[in-house]
Amino acid sequence: MKAIISFRALSLTLIVALVASYVLCIAGHLLFGWDMYLVWQPLLPGFVWPLTGAGFFIGLVWLVAYSLYIAALIAFPYNYFVAREG
């Protein structure tokens, strides 16, 4: 039996992991003064600091897009090569 990777499951896993990291980094700055938001600025166009509602939402949209992109880069080629072996 050859295992395949579910695109949907991988996408949702990446979305949860990235959004949780994003929220924890922002909360870390607001509560403890950590400068973790500096990591997100170059990765998420439209994300600005000081934090605004629009900037926070744009960051979430980019994280969902990155999650789908990464899941597609992993799941589809993997499933293709697994199918070719059989």
Secondary structure, 3 states (H helix, E strand, C coil): CCCCCCHHHHHHHHHHHHHHHHHHHHHHHHHHCCCCHHHHHHHCCCCCCCCCHHHHHHHHHHHHHHHHHHHHHHHHHHHHHHHHHC
